[in-house]
Amino acid sequence: MGRAAVFLDRDGTINSDEGLYYVFRPEDFRFNPGVVEGIRRLNEAGFLVFVVTNQGGVAKGLYSAEQVEAVHAFMREELAKGGARVDGVFFCPHHESVAACRCRKPSPYFIEMAMREFDVDPAKACMIGDSQRDVDAAAAAGIAGVRVEKNGDLAPVIDRVLAGRV
């Protein structure tokens, strides 16, 4: 039967990256409007929630994988304070300017991995992100893709997901 899931991009979708090219320090991490409440509502409705993010600054030597993990730990702690959780976080540390890889969006690699591991039904899944590569990754994985306004309010699209209109 398969489970329902929402895949979320990180920078620009979950958190604001306004004024920052890369967000790699917990003190720079700020949730966009509607995110904590939206993820909590998805959790309560039985959706699995995953984060799929490109973090090319690691490959460029601008920050470390450990710094990315620290931001994700902070994000999870802050979500928990709002009664929300993510079921998995997948990040690509590569960048095409350094070397090719199979996991950088628009590759569907991490979406497909999570769908297999967590028995996600593609017909009950979607990817939400602020760039075309997020929508392209969704299409390549055979799930719905929704492009949202960069650093915008996530509540309206969460409403659509919960109403079955995505």
Secondary structure, DSSP 8 states (H G I E B T S, - for coil): --EEEEEE-SBTTTB--TT-S---SGGG--B-TTHHHHHHHHHHTT-EEEEEEE-TTTTTTSS-HHHHHHHHHHHHHHHHHTT---SEEEEE---TTT---SSSTTS-HHHHHHHHHTTEEEEEEEEEESSHHHHHHHHHHTSEEEE--TT---HHHHHHHHTT--
